[in-house]
């Protein structure tokens, strides 16, 4: 069954081979920017920052709210207003009312022992009892609140939200640079292992030819069996190199699929859309002001400056305009329902902080300390990024020099291999020298492949370091 299953899979693989998908470096970058989870997260963070900006901007406008309530209760409330004798009043000549005072013979009001005037007549009022029933009472209102003056707090908070949106935008640029560098790394790693595979195959073929020639020579008695064993040993090493290169191709291909968002089993093949001519790197300066990280750090400093203004606004008066319409119905007082009790209202409140026991002062100090910390972090980060850019260019120059040296080494190794091959065939050289020359040629070719990949990756790292990595 296992053999049958294997034959079926082999037949499917032959009849319906996997269609390889060719990708250039530019296409790998585009796919990575489109499907990479980091860039998706950065875009969501930018979207969130936009929402937060809209939230703070809404503080400039009045907040209008509709409120309502309904009460059901079996509680009853009562209030007794005590009665008693109340003084009386009489009409005056001008139509008004005058106290009905007792006037003495001297023409002055008569006073009692307590010094208060005595009235001629008093009216008696009994105790009054009021019952309040709030069962099924309801209320509704529409209210509006508009800040008139907050010491600049709302304006500074809105600027902070705008700066937060700028940080999110700069973070997208930073994430794009990282993804481009990652895509380039995956692309050139796959290109490298594919070329190393070809080098290993070429080396294996060369050793296979040597083994066949030695076998022919051994058949005619022109060499010894030890030479054949030595050549076959090198042949086995070459086969192992080929297998390692094949495994490296599979891993590099899966890694590039992961970066570009393709299925891990996609049969992708890199195609070179760059200029194969490797020129001496041109120094483009160490100005890192174009880097997204620098923009983010500078914006963070601006955020801390606005934070200071918000803390300072706590010293300022807070002026608030309030207004609305209220209505209450249901229930009764003294057996009379109080429906249709609606009315407009408006008020202006002013709050002036007097004593906060150092709270506001310490808030300002804390905000100023945060500003100093942000400035120091910015300065330190800029120094590190400057060092990074300088090192990246040095690495690029070293990679270019390595390409030149390894290219010349290939020419030397090819000539050395030809000489040792001729000497061995003429009986003037040893097999060990011949095999060593072939190994040197294989190593020189491998070094050249490694050097080219290192050059392209160093170029990407330098452009990223100075903020000039193009998408």
Secondary structure, 3 states (H helix, E strand, C coil): CHHHHHHHHHHHHHHCCCCCEEEEHHHHHHHHHHHCHHHHHHHHHHHHHHHHHHHHHHHHCCEEEEEEEEECCCCEEEEEECCEEEECEEECCCCCEEECECECCCCCECECCCCCECECCEEEECCEEEEEECCCEEEEEEEEEEEEECCCHHHHHHHHHHHHHHHHHHHHHHHHHHHHHHHHHHHHHHHHHHHHHHHHHHHHHHHHHHHHHHHHHHHCCCCCHHHHHHHHHHHHHHHHHHHHHHHHHHHHHHHHHHHHCCCCCCCEEEECCCCCCCCCCCCCCCCCCCCHHHHHHHHHHHHHHHHHHHHHHHHCCEEEEEEEEEEEECCEECCEECCCEEEEEEEEEEECCCCCCCHHHHHHHHHHHHHHHHHHHHHHHHHHHHHHHHHHHHHHHHHHHHHHHHHHHHHHHHHHHHHHHHHHHCCCCCHHHHHHHHHHHHHHHHHHHHHHHHHHHHHHHHHHHCCCCCC
